[in-house]
Amino acid sequence: IYFGWFILASCFILMAIGMSARNAFGLFLKPMIEDFQLSRAALSLPVSLSLILFGVSQPIGGLLIRRFGARTAIIWGAALTCAGLVGMGTVRSIWGVYLFFGLLVGMGGIGNSFTAYTPMVGNWFQERRGTALSIVSSGTSVGQITLLPAFAFLIPLLGWRQTFLVTGAAFALVMMPLALFVIRDKPDEAAAPGRAAAPSAVPYDLPWAQCLHKAPFILLTASFFTCGFTVTVMSVHWVPFATDVGFSPALAATAFALGGGLNTVGGLVMGPLSDKLGRKVPLSCIYMFRGLGFFLFIFFKNDVTVWAV
């Protein structure tokens, strides 16, 4: 069996756990507000810090990957993410949330993100790279549809602190062995007998400063910013907002998880299409349908649209 399949499976699992841990905060929002007696805006600030640091960590992770390899960045990212989640089980004030979720989970993006997985998967899968990357990307959605309902079940049962503690420890038992013992940066004789080491996955290599004024870079950055902003707002505030307008927490969490599951289907379809049609048209279609979904729920809030969005 080609060792690249183990690499792909590991990246899929790491993506599922890491991103679902970030996207689950909305389920904890109301219980934590009641416990700390804070406003929703005040408790959202550590999440904003986490998202800002997650974004800042991406170029830092890119520099680390270039110098030390993706495996090193992934190990650090998994360790920071798990430490942040376990630490959340011990907090007694808003400052603990800033430290563990805002700082540690945010900086966990240094290696627990698509930035670290993309070059490594590209090294292992020279052909059908889009398909391989779509499988890794779908880990986010599979984690959402499987792990978010688990969070929703555990919070009333154990309380929000114990849920953070238990899930953080469980995630560490899965993420750290994968990062330490399975992940490899590129093929070699030991990992893939009979296969020559793959050439660099990047067909060209410009200094980063020369990319800043290029139109593709600007357009991709703007679209990724918009996509990330809307998705992260949904991940934090979707469940509380849905309960505000009359839906139960369980229904809101299930609908949100279902969206992640269907996103898996879309990702697995778009990956092979991008190999055949190029990246621009599939990506444009994804953004168009996502925008239509937001408009739909803004103007129509009922039992149909909560599932349709």
JOKAMO-V198631 format. One record per residue. RES is the residue in one small letter. SS is DSSP state (a for helix, b for strand, c for the rest). PSI is psi in degrees with one decimal (NA if undefined). OMEGA is omega in radians with two decimals (none if undefined). Layout:
BEGIN
RES:SS:PSI:OMEGA, RES:SS:PSI:OMEGA
END
This chain:
BEGIN
i:c:129.3:3.13, y:c:127.8:-3.05, f:c:-21.4:3.10, g:a:-28.7:3.12, w:a:-33.9:3.06, f:a:-38.0:3.07, i:a:-45.9:-3.12, l:a:-44.6:3.13, a:a:-39.5:3.14, s:a:-44.1:3.11, c:a:-39.1:3.10, f:a:-47.7:-3.11, i:a:-43.7:3.13, l:a:-40.3:3.09, m:a:-42.6:-3.13, a:a:-46.0:-3.09, i:a:-48.9:-3.05, g:a:-46.2:-3.09, m:a:-35.4:3.11, s:a:-33.0:3.09, a:a:-38.5:3.10, r:a:-41.8:-3.06, n:a:-11.5:-3.07, a:c:-6.8:-3.01, f:a:-31.8:3.12, g:a:-29.3:3.11, l:a:-26.7:-3.13, f:a:-11.4:-2.93, l:a:-55.7:-3.08, k:a:-44.5:3.07, p:a:-37.2:3.13, m:a:-35.1:3.09, i:a:-43.4:3.13, e:a:-36.7:-3.11, d:a:-46.3:-3.07, f:a:-11.6:-3.09, q:c:49.6:-3.14, l:c:164.1:3.02, s:c:161.8:3.11, r:a:-37.1:3.13, a:a:-42.2:-3.11, a:a:-40.2:-3.13, l:a:-18.7:3.10, s:a:-20.5:-3.10, l:a:-43.0:3.06, p:a:-33.0:3.09, v:a:-40.7:3.08, s:a:-42.1:3.08, l:a:-42.9:3.13, s:a:-42.3:-3.12, l:a:-39.0:3.11, i:a:-45.1:3.13, l:a:-33.3:3.06, f:a:-42.5:3.11, g:a:-43.6:3.14, v:a:-33.4:-3.08, s:a:-19.6:-3.07, q:a:-51.6:3.08, p:a:-31.2:3.07, i:a:-44.6:3.08, g:a:-37.9:3.10, g:a:-41.8:3.11, l:a:-39.6:3.10, l:a:-40.5:3.13, i:a:-42.3:-3.13, r:a:-34.8:-3.07, r:a:-42.1:-3.02, f:a:-10.6:-3.11, g:c:157.0:-3.09, a:a:-33.3:-3.09, r:a:-43.5:3.14, t:a:-44.6:3.13, a:a:-38.5:-3.13, i:a:-39.4:3.11, i:a:-47.4:3.13, w:a:-40.0:3.13, g:a:-43.7:3.12, a:a:-42.3:-3.12, a:a:-44.7:-3.13, l:a:-41.5:-3.13, t:a:-47.6:-3.12, c:a:-40.2:3.11, a:a:-39.1:3.11, g:a:-41.9:-3.13, l:a:-44.2:3.11, v:a:-41.5:3.13, g:a:-31.2:3.12, m:a:-22.3:3.10, g:c:-6.3:-3.09, t:c:-3.9:-2.98, v:c:146.8:3.11, r:c:1.7:3.12, s:c:171.3:-3.14, i:a:-26.8:-3.12, w:a:-30.0:3.04, g:a:-35.8:3.08, v:a:-41.0:3.07, y:a:-43.5:-3.08, l:a:-53.8:-2.96, f:a:-46.8:-3.14, f:a:-44.2:-3.11, g:a:-49.4:-3.04, l:a:-57.9:-3.01, l:a:-49.6:3.13, v:a:-37.3:3.10, g:a:-48.8:3.14, m:a:-13.4:3.04, g:a:-19.9:3.09, g:a:-7.0:3.11, i:a:-27.6:3.11, g:c:-9.3:-3.13, n:c:64.9:-3.07, s:c:172.2:-3.13, f:a:-24.9:3.13, t:a:-41.3:-3.12, a:a:-34.8:-3.04, y:a:-29.9:-3.03, t:a:-53.9:-3.12, p:a:-33.7:-3.12, m:a:-45.6:3.10, v:a:-36.9:3.08, g:a:-34.9:3.10, n:a:-35.8:-3.08, w:a:-23.2:-3.10, f:c:86.2:3.13, q:c:-40.5:3.08, e:c:150.6:-3.12, r:c:43.0:3.14, r:a:-39.3:3.13, g:a:-39.7:3.10, t:a:-45.2:-3.13, a:a:-43.9:-3.13, l:a:-32.4:3.10, s:a:-32.9:3.09, i:a:-44.1:3.10, v:a:-45.6:-3.13, s:a:-35.0:-3.13, s:a:-14.3:3.06, g:a:-35.8:3.09, t:a:-45.3:-3.09, s:a:-40.0:3.11, v:a:-40.4:3.06, g:a:-37.1:-3.14, q:a:-43.4:-3.06, i:a:-22.5:-3.11, t:a:-40.1:-3.02, l:a:-32.4:3.14, l:a:-43.2:3.03, p:a:-31.7:3.09, a:a:-42.4:3.05, f:a:-46.6:-3.12, a:a:-32.3:3.12, f:a:-39.1:-3.02, l:a:-31.9:-3.06, i:a:-50.0:3.08, p:a:-27.7:-3.07, l:a:-45.7:-3.03, l:a:-20.7:-2.96, g:c:158.1:-3.00, w:a:-33.1:-3.14, r:a:-48.5:-3.14, q:a:-32.9:3.10, t:a:-44.6:3.06, f:a:-44.7:-3.07, l:a:-47.9:-3.10, v:a:-47.9:-3.10, t:a:-37.4:3.10, g:a:-43.6:3.11, a:a:-41.4:3.12, a:a:-42.1:3.12, f:a:-38.9:3.13, a:a:-38.7:3.14, l:a:-21.5:3.11, v:a:-47.9:-3.00, m:a:-44.6:-3.02, m:a:-44.2:3.07, p:a:-38.4:3.11, l:a:-45.6:-3.11, a:a:-37.2:-3.05, l:a:-38.4:-2.93, f:a:-13.2:-3.11, v:a:-45.4:-3.05, i:c:130.9:3.03, r:c:144.8:-3.03, d:c:-40.0:-3.07, k:c:164.1:-3.13, p:c:146.8:3.01, d:c:-177.8:-3.05, e:c:-36.3:-3.10, a:c:-39.4:-3.06, a:c:-33.1:-3.07, a:c:82.5:-3.09, p:c:137.4:3.09, g:c:-1.3:-3.12, r:c:132.8:3.08, a:c:152.1:3.10, a:c:135.2:-3.08, a:c:146.5:3.04, p:c:172.3:3.14, s:c:139.1:-3.13, a:c:-14.2:-3.09, v:c:119.3:-3.07, p:c:-14.6:3.08, y:c:162.5:-3.04, d:c:92.7:3.11, l:c:144.9:2.96, p:c:142.4:-3.00, w:a:-33.3:-3.12, a:a:-30.1:-3.14, q:a:-14.0:-3.13, c:a:-19.2:-2.96, l:c:-32.8:-3.09, h:c:3.5:-3.14, k:c:136.9:-3.09, a:a:-45.6:3.12, p:a:-38.7:3.13, f:a:-44.1:-3.13, i:a:-44.8:-3.12, l:a:-42.6:3.12, l:a:-40.2:3.12, t:a:-44.1:3.14, a:a:-42.9:-3.11, s:a:-38.5:3.10, f:a:-36.3:3.08, f:a:-47.6:-3.14, t:a:-44.9:3.13, c:a:-48.3:-3.12, g:a:-40.5:-3.14, f:a:-48.4:-3.09, t:a:-40.9:-3.11, v:a:-42.4:-3.12, t:a:-35.2:3.04, v:a:-42.7:3.10, m:a:-43.5:-3.06, s:a:-33.3:-3.12, v:a:-41.8:-2.92, h:a:-3.6:-3.10, w:a:-53.0:-3.09, v:a:-48.0:3.08, p:a:-40.2:3.14, f:a:-43.2:-3.14, a:a:-37.1:3.09, t:a:-31.1:3.09, d:a:-35.2:-3.09, v:c:10.4:2.95, g:c:-4.1:3.13, f:c:151.2:3.14, s:c:153.6:3.11, p:a:-38.7:-3.14, a:a:-43.1:3.13, l:a:-42.2:-3.13, a:a:-43.3:3.13, a:a:-38.9:3.14, t:a:-41.8:3.11, a:a:-40.4:3.11, f:a:-41.3:3.11, a:a:-38.3:3.12, l:a:-39.7:3.08, g:a:-39.9:3.08, g:a:-39.6:3.13, g:a:-42.7:3.12, l:a:-29.5:3.06, n:a:-29.5:3.06, t:a:-45.8:3.13, v:a:-46.1:3.14, g:a:-42.1:3.14, g:a:-41.6:-3.13, l:a:-26.2:3.08, v:a:-43.1:-3.07, m:a:-28.6:3.14, g:a:-57.0:3.08, p:a:-34.5:3.11, l:a:-37.8:-3.14, s:a:-29.2:3.07, d:a:-29.3:-3.09, k:a:-39.8:-3.02, l:a:-8.6:-2.98, g:c:175.1:-3.02, r:c:-24.3:-2.94, k:a:-49.7:-3.05, v:a:-49.0:3.10, p:a:-41.0:-3.14, l:a:-40.7:3.12, s:a:-40.4:3.12, c:a:-40.3:3.12, i:a:-47.8:-3.12, y:a:-36.3:-3.14, m:a:-48.6:-3.11, f:a:-34.2:3.10, r:a:-43.5:3.11, g:a:-40.7:3.10, l:a:-36.7:3.12, g:a:-41.6:3.11, f:a:-45.7:3.13, f:a:-36.7:-3.11, l:a:-46.1:-3.08, f:a:-23.4:3.08, i:a:-41.3:-3.04, f:a:-19.3:-3.10, f:c:110.7:-3.14, k:c:96.9:-3.13, n:c:-177.4:-3.07, d:c:-20.1:3.12, v:c:-48.8:-3.06, t:a:-26.9:3.13, v:a:-29.3:3.06, w:a:-34.6:-3.09, a:a:-37.1:-3.10, v:c:NA:none
END
